[in-house]
Amino acid sequence: ELHTLLLLDILSAAQLEDAIVTEYNPARVAFAHDASDSNRREFLIRDVLNLGVLPASLISHARENFVARGGVLLEHHAFVTADVFDDQVRIKLLPQRMSNAATGPALAGGAGGGGGP
C-alpha cells in the first residue's frame, strides 16, 4: 500500500524510507495443494510486512509536498461537502468561528470526553 504513495507522487522514496521504522525481511510464505502438505512450495518475499510506519511522518511529508506544490491547507475548518467536476473540486467548509465552536469542551464532554455536566 505504501508503494502507491510513490506511484502517485505523494511522497518521495526518501520520505517513505523516513516513515518506515521497522522492517520485517525476508518473510517466508508457503502454499500447499492439499491438507497433507506434501506438495508445499515456499517463497521468500521482501517488503510486504513493513509494520513499523510512523503515520505522523507520512502525513507531515505529504503536507509539506502539497503546500510546496501550491496547495492551500486550512486548519481548524470543518468540512461540509465537496463537489467534484472534470476539471476542479469545489469544497464547502464551515466558517472558522462555527468550526471552533463545534469542537469546544461541551461537545467533547457529551461524547465521552469527561468534561461538562
C-alpha positions as CSV (number, residue, x, y, z in Angstrom):
1,E,0.0,0.0,0.0
2,L,2.8,2.4,0.7
3,H,4.2,2.0,-2.8
4,T,1.1,3.6,-4.1
5,L,2.2,6.9,-2.4
6,L,5.3,6.8,-4.6
7,L,3.4,5.9,-7.7
8,L,1.0,8.9,-7.1
9,D,4.0,11.2,-6.4
10,I,2.6,12.0,-3.0
11,L,5.9,11.0,-1.3
12,S,9.4,10.6,-2.4
13,A,11.3,7.4,-1.8
14,A,13.5,9.1,0.8
15,Q,10.4,10.4,2.6
16,L,8.8,7.0,2.6
17,E,12.0,5.4,4.0
18,D,12.0,8.1,6.7
19,A,8.5,7.0,7.8
20,I,9.3,3.2,7.9
21,V,10.8,2.4,11.3
22,T,10.6,-1.4,11.4
23,E,11.1,-3.8,8.6
24,Y,10.4,-7.5,8.6
25,N,12.5,-9.0,5.8
26,P,12.6,-11.5,4.4
27,A,9.3,-13.3,5.0
28,R,8.7,-16.9,4.1
29,V,5.3,-17.9,2.7
30,A,4.2,-21.3,1.7
31,F,1.3,-22.7,-0.4
32,A,0.1,-26.3,-0.2
33,H,-2.0,-28.1,-2.8
34,D,-3.7,-30.4,-0.2
35,A,-4.0,-30.9,3.5
36,S,-1.1,-33.4,3.6
37,D,1.3,-30.6,2.8
38,S,3.3,-32.9,0.6
39,N,3.4,-30.5,-2.4
40,R,4.1,-27.4,-0.5
41,R,6.0,-24.6,-2.2
42,E,7.8,-22.0,-0.2
43,F,8.9,-18.5,-1.3
44,L,10.9,-15.7,0.3
45,I,9.3,-12.3,-0.2
46,R,10.5,-8.8,0.7
47,D,8.9,-5.5,1.8
48,V,5.5,-6.9,2.5
49,L,5.3,-6.6,6.3
50,N,6.8,-3.2,7.0
51,L,4.8,-3.0,10.2
52,G,6.5,0.0,11.8
53,V,5.3,3.0,9.9
54,L,5.0,6.4,11.6
55,P,1.7,7.9,10.4
56,A,2.6,11.3,11.7
57,S,5.7,11.3,9.5
58,L,3.7,10.2,6.4
59,I,1.2,13.0,7.0
60,S,3.9,15.6,7.6
61,H,5.8,14.7,4.4
62,A,2.5,14.6,2.3
63,R,1.5,18.0,3.8
64,E,4.9,19.6,3.0
65,N,4.8,18.3,-0.6
66,F,1.2,19.5,-1.0
67,V,2.0,23.0,0.2
68,A,5.3,23.2,-1.8
69,R,3.3,22.4,-5.0
70,G,0.9,25.3,-4.3
71,G,-1.7,23.6,-2.3
72,V,-3.6,25.5,0.4
73,L,-4.1,23.9,3.7
74,L,-6.8,25.3,6.0
75,E,-6.7,24.1,9.6
76,H,-9.5,24.3,12.1
77,H,-12.2,24.4,9.4
78,A,-14.9,21.8,9.4
79,F,-15.5,20.1,6.1
80,V,-19.1,20.2,4.8
81,T,-19.2,18.9,1.2
82,A,-17.1,18.5,-1.9
83,D,-18.4,18.8,-5.4
84,V,-16.2,17.0,-7.9
85,F,-16.1,18.1,-11.6
86,D,-14.0,17.1,-14.5
87,D,-11.6,20.0,-14.1
88,Q,-12.0,21.1,-10.5
89,V,-13.2,20.3,-7.0
90,R,-15.3,22.8,-5.0
91,I,-15.1,22.4,-1.3
92,K,-17.5,23.9,1.2
93,L,-16.4,24.5,4.8
94,L,-18.0,25.8,7.9
95,P,-16.7,29.3,8.8
96,Q,-13.8,29.1,11.3
97,R,-15.8,30.6,14.1
98,M,-18.5,27.9,13.8
99,S,-15.9,25.2,13.4
100,N,-14.2,26.1,16.6
101,A,-17.5,26.3,18.4
102,A,-18.4,22.7,17.2
103,T,-15.2,21.3,18.8
104,G,-15.5,23.0,22.2
105,P,-15.4,21.3,25.6
106,A,-19.1,20.9,25.9
107,L,-19.2,18.7,22.8
108,A,-16.2,16.6,24.0
109,G,-17.9,16.0,27.3
110,G,-21.1,14.8,25.7
111,A,-19.1,12.4,23.5
112,G,-17.5,10.7,26.5
113,G,-14.6,13.1,26.9
114,G,-15.3,13.6,30.6
115,G,-16.0,17.3,30.5
116,G,-19.2,19.1,31.2
117,P,-22.1,18.2,33.4
